[in-house]
Amino acid sequence: MSTSALAAIRLALISLALLSLSCARMGVPPGGPEDKTPPEIAFEFPEAGSVNVPRDSDVTLQFSEPVNRPSVEASLYLSPEPGRRLRYRWSGRMLTLDFLDPLPENRTIVVTVGAQAKDMQGNALENSQTLAFSTGDHIDRGEIQGVSLLPDRAKSISIAAYLLGDTMPDPMIDTPDYRMQTDDQGVFDLGYLAPGVYRLFALEDKNFDGLWSPANERIGPATQDVQAVEGLVPSVTFAPTLQDTTTLGILRAKQIDVRTLNLRFNHEIAPDRFDVFDDVSLQTALQFSRDTSSTASWFVYLDDSLTTDSATAKVAVGDSMLTEKFAISTKPDTTHPKVAETYPANRSANRSVQQEIVIVFNEPIVFDATEDSLSVRLKADTTDFSVGAKQSDAMSITVVPELPIETGRKYVLGIPNSFVTDRSGNVWRDSLWTLTWYNYPVDSLGDIVGAIQSPELGPWLVELYRVRTGDPLETVFTNSAFKFVGYPQGDYRLRAIHDVNGNQMFDRGTVSPFAFSEPFQWHPDTIAVRPRWSAEVDILWTTLSQK
């Protein structure tokens, strides 16, 4: 056999061997399954529950696996708070808290690792973990529990407790006596409290400093001040909100074009009236609308042109009157009007029948009723309806069908753009605008009926939610009994709020002036709605919220 033939055979054998080896190595990739196990505290010193601990002791925590050290340090809550007189010493999975001053005499020391502490793969503790020991002969056993609503996309929130004394605590400058984090449902159990009366806040502590930054952190007072006494476990709820403490003011006033003024505020507002005046005239803006790009910005629509170089906007908000000067613009209005909202909503499925269709625009319009009314078309399934259309106010059109709107049907409304212009003559941008909606058949809907069972007197607010949705579908104001009529099949939840002041609103409390939150409670179970059926549900008010 020739040398070249032997070489070819040798190369083929090597290739076959490599292929076999490659096939033998196919299978589960190296590294094993993804680590999703949360870390735990595997060892602690002093041991939990220890008494008469020497005042020169350090605290040692050993975790079950390597952890993200900055996340652990940021999640540590200590009572009493050592401030800057604390040093962190790490050795592998072990953290030593080196107190630079002696521990306080005859005091329960509480160390909490919050639920935002993570391992190296980003897995967080399942719940806050607490170690308590004492430099005296006993451990404080006061306890407060409850639940807080969580901000959107938040997995927990901080609970801050202040032992009340001669002065009221200010969460912007006073470090709380005790802190911990809720679990991912907002539930907390704050233990090992010294006897006394406490004021509590739920705080979205983004920078983990234990203090409230009003500009970007939500806060909520508890429903009451509570007394910590061994053997009793009072319960509170929180509903934190953004509470800007700065004085209401206008950040900017800018004339967009000859007919439109934009005003931006430092708070979200509900204006009562806008006035605009120059050196010649004063005009009250009868039409204004919220800027959808910002909750603190409004558009004001002027009836007459301004004639001088500058003018002043005046805004009435409750008891406040704000003013701001602005430069007058002669820029023409070239913006096309567009639909801001409709009733019913586009592509909606509706429980109740609405006999008039309302179309609201983003600016004042002119509706040309002389156009061929047959061009406005309403179709129910495959049937055409005759309709009448009129301008109902400066920014709205109302369409009224000649025959009743019915349940169990799909409707499509079409309006040509030539019917609508703004006051500057700009035509509605959509060449043929359509609105589609559907009305549920009556026999496809069910009801929820019940009552609040409580030793406390009402009134109450009862809110109905679809499971996994954020806003209530309906709210009932009642002294006990409630009924939600005509809802499609599915799973729902109920929340009761004790409307303490009877104003038919959920008051979530304020820091300045201080006001407690109204208490709330979730019904612990989901409620299944079925067609042609009334689900009977009672809410047993315990003041212990469930979520």
C-alpha positions as CSV (number, residue, x, y, z in Angstrom):
1,M,0.0,0.0,0.0
2,S,1.3,3.4,-0.9
3,T,2.4,6.0,1.6
4,S,-0.3,8.4,0.5
5,A,-3.0,5.7,1.0
6,L,-1.7,4.9,4.5
7,A,-1.7,8.6,5.4
8,A,-5.3,8.9,4.2
9,I,-6.4,5.9,6.3
10,R,-4.6,7.3,9.4
11,L,-6.3,10.7,8.9
12,A,-9.7,9.0,8.5
13,L,-9.2,7.0,11.8
14,I,-8.2,10.2,13.7
15,S,-11.2,12.0,12.4
16,L,-13.5,9.1,13.4
17,A,-11.9,9.0,16.9
18,L,-12.4,12.8,17.4
19,L,-16.0,12.5,16.2
20,S,-16.7,9.7,18.7
21,L,-15.1,11.7,21.5
22,S,-17.2,14.7,20.6
23,C,-20.4,12.6,20.6
24,A,-19.4,11.1,24.0
25,R,-19.2,14.5,25.5
26,M,-22.7,15.6,24.4
27,G,-25.2,16.1,27.2
28,V,-25.9,18.5,30.0
29,P,-23.5,21.5,29.8
30,P,-21.0,21.9,32.6
31,G,-21.8,24.0,35.6
32,G,-25.0,22.3,36.8
33,P,-28.5,23.8,37.2
34,E,-28.9,27.6,37.8
35,D,-28.6,28.5,41.5
36,K,-31.9,29.8,42.7
37,T,-31.5,29.0,46.4
38,P,-31.7,32.1,48.6
39,P,-28.9,32.6,51.2
40,E,-29.5,32.0,54.9
41,I,-27.8,32.9,58.2
42,A,-26.2,29.6,59.2
43,F,-24.4,30.7,62.3
44,E,-24.7,33.7,64.7
45,F,-22.8,34.9,67.7
46,P,-23.9,35.8,70.3
47,E,-26.6,33.1,70.1
48,A,-30.1,34.4,69.6
49,G,-31.8,34.9,73.0
50,S,-28.6,35.3,74.9
51,V,-28.6,37.5,78.0
52,N,-25.8,39.1,80.1
53,V,-23.7,39.4,77.0
54,P,-20.5,41.3,77.7
55,R,-20.6,44.9,76.5
56,D,-17.4,44.6,74.5
57,S,-18.8,41.8,72.3
58,D,-18.8,41.9,68.6
59,V,-21.6,40.2,66.5
60,T,-20.7,37.5,64.0
61,L,-23.0,36.3,61.2
62,Q,-22.0,33.4,58.9
63,F,-24.0,32.9,55.7
64,S,-24.9,29.6,54.1
65,E,-23.1,30.6,50.9
66,P,-21.0,33.5,49.5
67,V,-23.0,36.7,49.5
68,N,-23.0,40.0,47.8
69,R,-21.3,42.0,50.5
70,P,-22.5,45.5,49.6
71,S,-26.1,44.2,49.5
72,V,-25.8,42.7,53.0
73,E,-24.2,45.8,54.5
74,A,-27.0,48.0,53.0
75,S,-29.7,45.7,54.4
76,L,-28.4,45.7,58.0
77,Y,-30.7,47.3,60.6
78,L,-29.4,47.6,64.1
79,S,-31.1,48.8,67.3
80,P,-29.8,50.8,69.0
81,E,-28.3,52.5,65.9
82,P,-24.5,52.8,66.2
83,G,-24.2,55.4,63.5
84,R,-20.7,55.6,62.2
85,R,-19.3,53.8,65.2
86,L,-19.4,50.4,63.5
87,R,-16.9,48.6,61.3
88,Y,-17.6,45.6,58.9
89,R,-15.0,42.8,58.8
90,W,-15.4,40.1,56.2
91,S,-13.8,36.7,56.0
92,G,-15.3,34.5,53.3
93,R,-18.9,33.9,54.2
94,M,-18.5,35.4,57.7
95,L,-19.3,39.0,58.6
96,T,-18.2,40.5,61.9
97,L,-19.8,43.7,63.2
98,D,-17.1,45.4,65.1
99,F,-18.7,48.0,67.5
100,L,-16.2,50.8,68.2
101,D,-18.0,51.7,71.5
102,P,-19.2,49.4,74.3
103,L,-22.7,48.1,73.8
104,P,-25.3,50.0,75.9
105,E,-25.9,48.6,79.4
106,N,-29.0,46.5,80.2
107,R,-30.3,46.9,76.6
108,T,-31.8,44.4,74.1
109,I,-29.6,44.6,71.0
110,V,-31.5,43.8,67.7
111,V,-29.6,43.0,64.5
112,T,-31.8,42.5,61.4
113,V,-30.6,41.4,57.9
114,G,-33.2,42.8,55.5
115,A,-34.7,40.9,52.6
116,Q,-32.7,42.8,50.0
117,A,-29.5,41.0,51.0
118,K,-28.4,38.7,48.1
119,D,-26.0,36.0,47.2
120,M,-23.6,36.2,44.3
121,Q,-26.3,35.0,41.8
122,G,-28.7,37.8,42.9
123,N,-31.0,35.5,45.0
124,A,-32.4,37.5,47.9
125,L,-33.2,36.3,51.4
126,E,-36.7,34.9,51.6
127,N,-37.5,37.1,54.6
128,S,-35.7,39.5,56.9
129,Q,-33.8,37.6,59.6
130,T,-33.4,39.0,63.1
131,L,-30.9,38.3,65.9
132,A,-31.7,39.6,69.4
133,F,-29.6,39.4,72.6
134,S,-29.3,41.5,75.7
135,T,-26.5,43.0,77.8
136,G,-28.9,42.7,80.7
137,D,-30.8,39.9,82.3
138,H,-33.8,39.9,80.0
139,I,-34.8,40.5,76.4
140,D,-37.5,42.9,75.4
141,R,-40.5,41.1,73.9
142,G,-42.7,43.9,72.5
143,E,-44.1,43.2,69.0
144,I,-46.0,45.0,66.3
145,Q,-47.1,43.4,63.0
146,G,-49.1,44.4,60.0
147,V,-48.9,45.0,56.2
148,S,-47.9,47.8,53.8
149,L,-49.0,48.4,50.3
150,L,-45.9,48.2,48.1
151,P,-44.9,50.7,45.4
152,D,-45.1,49.5,41.8
153,R,-42.4,46.8,41.1
154,A,-41.1,47.0,44.7
155,K,-40.3,43.7,46.4
156,S,-40.4,45.1,49.9
157,I,-40.5,48.4,51.9
158,S,-38.8,49.5,55.1
159,I,-40.8,49.8,58.4
160,A,-39.5,52.5,60.7
161,A,-40.5,52.6,64.4
162,Y,-39.9,55.6,66.7
163,L,-40.3,55.3,70.5
164,L,-42.3,58.4,71.4
165,G,-41.0,60.9,73.9
166,D,-41.3,64.6,74.6
167,T,-41.0,65.5,70.9
168,M,-42.6,64.0,67.8
169,P,-40.2,62.3,65.4
170,D,-39.3,63.8,62.0
171,P,-38.6,61.0,59.5
172,M,-36.5,63.4,57.4
173,I,-33.9,63.9,60.2
174,D,-34.5,61.4,63.0
175,T,-33.1,57.9,62.8
176,P,-35.7,55.3,63.8
177,D,-35.3,53.3,67.0
178,Y,-36.1,50.1,65.1
179,R,-36.2,49.2,61.4
180,M,-36.9,46.2,59.3
181,Q,-38.1,45.2,55.8
182,T,-41.4,43.6,54.8
183,D,-41.6,40.5,52.8
184,D,-42.6,40.6,49.1
185,Q,-46.3,40.8,50.1
186,G,-45.7,43.8,52.3
187,V,-46.1,41.8,55.5
188,F,-43.9,42.4,58.6
189,D,-43.5,41.3,62.2
190,L,-41.3,43.8,64.2
191,G,-40.2,42.1,67.4
192,Y,-38.0,42.6,70.4
193,L,-39.3,46.1,71.1
194,A,-38.7,47.9,74.4
195,P,-41.9,48.8,76.2
196,G,-43.5,52.1,75.1
197,V,-45.6,53.9,72.6
198,Y,-44.4,53.9,69.0
199,R,-45.1,55.9,65.9
200,L,-44.5,53.9,62.7
201,F,-43.9,54.7,59.0
202,A,-43.5,52.6,55.9
203,L,-40.6,54.1,54.0
204,E,-39.4,53.5,50.4
205,D,-35.8,53.9,51.6
206,K,-34.0,53.9,48.2
207,N,-30.6,54.9,49.6
208,F,-30.9,52.7,52.7
209,D,-30.0,55.6,55.1
210,G,-33.1,55.2,57.3
211,L,-34.3,58.7,56.5
212,W,-37.1,60.0,54.3
213,S,-36.1,61.9,51.1
214,P,-39.4,63.6,50.1
215,A,-38.4,64.3,46.5
216,N,-38.3,60.6,45.5
217,E,-39.2,58.3,48.4
218,R,-42.8,57.3,49.2
219,I,-43.8,57.3,52.9
220,G,-46.9,56.3,54.8
221,P,-47.9,56.8,58.5
222,A,-49.4,53.9,60.3
223,T,-53.1,53.8,61.1
224,Q,-52.4,54.7,64.8
225,D,-49.6,55.0,67.4
226,V,-49.3,51.7,69.1
227,Q,-48.1,50.5,72.5
228,A,-45.6,47.6,72.7
229,V,-46.4,45.4,75.6
230,E,-45.2,41.8,76.1
231,G,-48.0,39.4,75.3
232,L,-50.0,41.7,73.0
233,V,-49.4,42.1,69.3
234,P,-51.1,45.2,67.9
235,S,-51.6,45.4,64.1
236,V,-51.3,48.4,61.7
237,T,-51.4,49.0,58.0
238,F,-49.7,51.5,55.7
239,A,-50.4,53.0,52.3
240,P,-47.3,54.9,51.3
241,T,-47.4,57.8,48.8
242,L,-45.1,60.5,47.4
243,Q,-45.5,63.5,49.7
244,D,-43.5,66.5,48.4
245,T,-43.1,69.0,51.3
246,T,-42.0,71.9,49.1
247,T,-44.4,74.9,48.6
248,L,-46.6,74.6,45.6
249,G,-45.3,76.7,42.7
250,I,-45.1,77.1,38.9
251,L,-41.8,75.9,37.5
252,R,-42.4,77.2,34.0
253,A,-44.9,79.0,31.9
254,K,-44.4,78.8,28.1
255,Q,-46.7,79.8,25.3
256,I,-46.5,77.0,22.7
257,D,-48.4,78.9,20.0
258,V,-50.8,81.8,19.7
259,R,-53.6,79.7,21.3
260,T,-51.8,77.4,23.7
261,L,-50.0,77.9,27.0
262,N,-48.1,75.2,28.9
263,L,-47.7,75.4,32.6
264,R,-45.5,73.1,34.6
265,F,-45.8,72.8,38.4
266,N,-43.5,71.3,41.1
267,H,-46.5,69.2,42.4
268,E,-49.3,67.3,40.8
269,I,-52.3,69.7,41.1
270,A,-56.1,69.9,40.5
271,P,-56.6,73.4,39.2
272,D,-59.8,75.3,39.7
273,R,-59.3,78.1,37.3
274,F,-56.7,79.6,34.9
275,D,-56.6,83.4,34.2
276,V,-54.3,85.0,31.6
277,F,-53.8,88.7,31.3
278,D,-51.6,91.2,29.5
279,D,-51.5,95.0,29.6
280,V,-54.7,95.2,27.5
281,S,-57.1,92.5,28.7
282,L,-57.9,89.7,31.1
283,Q,-59.3,86.4,29.9
284,T,-60.3,83.3,31.8
285,A,-59.3,80.1,30.1
286,L,-62.5,78.0,30.0
287,Q,-60.7,75.0,28.6
288,F,-57.6,73.4,30.0
289,S,-56.3,69.8,30.0
290,R,-53.6,67.7,31.7
291,D,-50.4,67.2,29.7
292,T,-50.4,63.4,29.3
293,S,-46.5,63.4,29.3
294,S,-46.3,64.8,32.9
295,T,-48.7,64.6,35.9
296,A,-47.6,68.1,36.9
297,S,-48.1,69.9,33.6
298,W,-51.2,71.5,32.1
299,F,-52.2,73.0,28.7
300,V,-54.3,76.2,28.8
301,Y,-56.2,77.2,25.6
302,L,-56.7,80.9,24.9
303,D,-59.8,82.4,23.3
304,D,-58.1,85.6,22.2
305,S,-54.6,86.5,21.0
306,L,-52.3,88.3,23.4
307,T,-51.1,91.6,22.2
308,T,-48.0,92.7,24.2
309,D,-44.5,91.3,24.7
310,S,-45.3,89.5,28.0
311,A,-48.3,88.3,29.9
312,T,-49.1,86.7,33.3
313,A,-50.8,83.4,34.1
314,K,-52.7,83.1,37.3
315,V,-53.8,79.7,38.6
316,A,-56.3,79.0,41.4
317,V,-55.6,75.8,43.3
318,G,-57.8,75.5,46.3
319,D,-57.0,78.3,48.6
320,S,-53.7,79.1,46.7
321,M,-53.3,81.6,43.9
322,L,-50.1,81.2,41.8
323,T,-48.8,83.6,39.2
324,E,-46.1,83.4,36.6
325,K,-45.0,85.7,33.8
326,F,-44.2,84.4,30.3
327,A,-43.1,85.7,26.9
328,I,-45.8,86.0,24.3
329,S,-45.5,83.9,21.2
330,T,-46.9,84.7,17.8
331,K,-46.1,81.2,16.4
332,P,-49.1,79.9,14.5
333,D,-51.0,76.8,15.7
334,T,-50.2,74.0,13.3
335,T,-50.9,71.0,15.5
336,H,-53.7,68.7,14.5
337,P,-56.3,67.8,17.0
338,K,-56.5,64.2,18.2
339,V,-58.7,62.0,20.4
340,A,-57.7,62.0,24.1
341,E,-60.3,59.5,25.4
342,T,-63.7,58.0,24.5
343,Y,-66.7,56.6,26.4
344,P,-66.8,53.7,25.9
345,A,-63.1,53.1,25.5
346,N,-61.8,51.9,22.2
347,R,-61.6,48.0,22.0
348,S,-63.2,47.7,25.4
349,A,-65.6,45.0,26.7
350,N,-68.3,46.6,28.7
351,R,-70.6,45.4,31.5
352,S,-73.1,48.2,31.1
353,V,-74.7,49.6,28.0
354,Q,-74.0,53.3,27.2
355,Q,-76.6,54.9,24.9
356,E,-74.4,57.9,24.0
357,I,-70.9,57.7,22.6
358,V,-68.6,60.6,23.8
359,I,-65.4,61.5,22.0
360,V,-63.1,63.9,23.9
361,F,-60.3,65.7,22.1
362,N,-57.0,67.0,23.4
363,E,-57.9,70.7,22.5
364,P,-60.9,72.8,21.7
365,I,-62.5,71.8,18.4
366,V,-65.0,73.0,15.8
367,F,-67.5,70.3,14.7
368,D,-69.1,70.9,11.3
369,A,-72.6,69.7,11.7
370,T,-73.4,70.8,8.1
371,E,-71.3,67.9,6.7
372,D,-73.3,64.9,5.4
373,S,-74.4,63.2,8.6
374,L,-74.7,59.8,6.7
375,S,-70.9,59.8,6.7
376,V,-70.9,59.1,10.4
377,R,-71.5,55.4,10.5
378,L,-72.3,53.0,13.3
379,K,-72.4,49.3,12.7
380,A,-73.7,46.7,15.1
381,D,-72.2,43.4,14.1
382,T,-73.3,43.5,10.4
383,T,-76.2,45.9,10.8
384,D,-75.9,49.7,10.0
385,F,-77.4,52.2,12.5
386,S,-78.4,55.7,11.8
387,V,-76.9,58.2,14.3
388,G,-77.0,61.9,15.2
389,A,-73.8,63.7,16.1
390,K,-73.3,67.0,17.9
391,Q,-70.6,69.0,19.7
392,S,-71.4,68.7,23.4
393,D,-68.8,71.1,24.7
394,A,-65.6,72.9,23.5
395,M,-63.6,69.6,23.4
396,S,-66.2,66.9,22.9
397,I,-68.5,65.3,20.4
398,T,-71.5,63.2,21.4
399,V,-73.0,60.6,19.0
400,V,-76.5,59.4,19.7
401,P,-77.8,56.2,17.8
402,E,-81.4,56.4,16.7
403,L,-82.0,52.8,17.9
404,P,-81.0,51.6,21.4
405,I,-77.5,50.1,22.0
406,E,-77.9,46.5,23.0
407,T,-76.0,43.9,25.0
408,G,-74.1,41.0,23.4
409,R,-73.1,42.9,20.3
410,K,-70.0,44.4,18.8
411,Y,-70.1,48.0,17.6
412,V,-67.9,50.0,15.2
413,L,-68.3,53.8,14.9
414,G,-66.6,55.6,12.0
415,I,-66.2,59.4,11.6
416,P,-64.4,61.1,8.7
417,N,-61.7,63.7,9.6
418,S,-63.4,66.5,7.6
419,F,-66.0,66.8,10.4
420,V,-63.5,68.1,13.0
421,T,-60.9,71.0,13.0
422,D,-59.4,72.9,15.8
423,R,-60.0,76.6,16.2
424,S,-57.0,77.4,14.0
425,G,-58.4,75.3,11.1
426,N,-56.1,72.2,11.5
427,V,-58.0,69.1,10.4
428,W,-58.4,66.1,12.6
429,R,-55.3,63.9,11.8
430,D,-57.1,60.6,11.3
431,S,-58.6,60.4,7.8
432,L,-61.3,57.9,9.0
433,W,-61.4,57.4,12.7
434,T,-63.0,54.3,14.2
435,L,-64.1,53.3,17.6
436,T,-64.8,49.6,18.4
437,W,-66.4,48.1,21.5
438,Y,-68.4,45.1,22.7
439,N,-71.1,44.8,25.3
440,Y,-71.3,41.6,27.3
441,P,-74.6,39.6,27.2
442,V,-76.5,40.0,30.4
443,D,-76.6,36.3,31.0
444,S,-72.8,36.1,30.9
445,L,-72.3,38.2,34.0
446,G,-72.4,37.5,37.7
447,D,-72.6,39.4,41.0
448,I,-70.8,39.6,44.3
449,V,-72.8,40.4,47.5
450,G,-71.8,40.5,51.1
451,A,-71.3,42.6,54.2
452,I,-68.6,43.7,56.6
453,Q,-68.7,42.0,59.9
454,S,-67.0,44.2,62.5
455,P,-67.4,45.4,66.1
456,E,-66.4,48.8,64.8
457,L,-68.9,51.2,63.2
458,G,-68.6,52.2,59.6
459,P,-68.7,53.7,57.1
460,W,-66.5,51.6,54.9
461,L,-65.2,51.6,51.4
462,V,-65.2,48.2,49.7
463,E,-63.1,47.9,46.5
464,L,-63.3,45.2,43.9
465,Y,-60.2,44.2,42.0
466,R,-59.6,41.7,39.2
467,V,-56.8,39.4,40.3
468,R,-53.4,40.7,39.2
469,T,-54.6,44.1,38.3
470,G,-53.6,47.3,40.0
471,D,-56.7,49.6,40.0
472,P,-60.1,48.9,41.6
473,L,-62.9,48.2,39.1
474,E,-65.5,49.7,41.5
475,T,-65.8,51.1,45.0
476,V,-68.9,50.9,47.2
477,F,-69.4,53.3,50.1
478,T,-71.4,51.5,52.8
479,N,-72.2,51.0,56.5
480,S,-72.0,47.2,56.1
481,A,-73.7,45.6,53.1
482,F,-72.2,45.8,49.6
483,K,-73.0,44.5,46.1
484,F,-71.1,44.5,42.9
485,V,-73.5,43.8,40.0
486,G,-72.7,42.4,36.5
487,Y,-69.1,41.3,36.2
488,P,-67.7,38.8,33.7
489,Q,-66.6,35.4,34.8
490,G,-63.2,35.3,36.5
491,D,-61.3,35.7,39.8
492,Y,-61.6,38.8,41.9
493,R,-60.4,40.2,45.2
494,L,-62.0,42.5,47.8
495,R,-60.4,45.2,49.9
496,A,-62.2,47.0,52.8
497,I,-61.1,50.4,54.0
498,H,-62.4,51.9,57.3
499,D,-63.4,55.4,56.1
500,V,-62.8,57.0,59.5
501,N,-63.7,60.5,58.5
502,G,-66.6,59.5,56.1
503,N,-65.3,61.5,53.1
504,Q,-65.7,58.5,50.8
505,M,-62.0,58.5,50.0
506,F,-59.0,56.3,51.1
507,D,-56.9,58.8,53.1
508,R,-53.4,57.4,53.2
509,G,-52.0,59.7,55.9
510,T,-49.6,62.6,55.7
511,V,-46.3,63.5,57.4
512,S,-46.9,67.3,57.4
513,P,-49.4,68.1,58.7
514,F,-49.4,64.7,60.4
515,A,-52.4,62.5,59.9
516,F,-52.8,58.8,60.4
517,S,-53.7,56.5,57.5
518,E,-57.1,54.9,57.3
519,P,-56.8,51.1,58.0
520,F,-57.5,48.6,55.2
521,Q,-57.9,44.8,55.0
522,W,-57.8,42.4,52.1
523,H,-60.2,39.5,52.0
524,P,-57.9,36.5,52.3
525,D,-59.5,34.5,49.4
526,T,-60.1,35.1,45.7
527,I,-63.8,35.3,44.7
528,A,-64.9,33.3,41.7
529,V,-67.6,35.0,39.6
530,R,-69.8,32.8,37.5
531,P,-72.5,33.7,34.9
532,R,-76.0,34.2,36.3
533,W,-74.8,33.6,39.9
534,S,-74.3,35.7,43.0
535,A,-71.1,35.0,45.0
536,E,-71.8,35.6,48.7
537,V,-68.8,37.0,50.6
538,D,-68.5,38.4,54.1
539,I,-65.4,40.4,55.2
540,L,-64.5,39.7,58.8
541,W,-62.8,42.9,59.9
542,T,-60.0,42.0,62.3
543,T,-57.8,45.1,61.8
544,L,-55.1,42.6,60.8
545,S,-54.6,43.1,57.1
546,Q,-54.0,40.2,54.8
547,K,-52.7,40.3,51.3
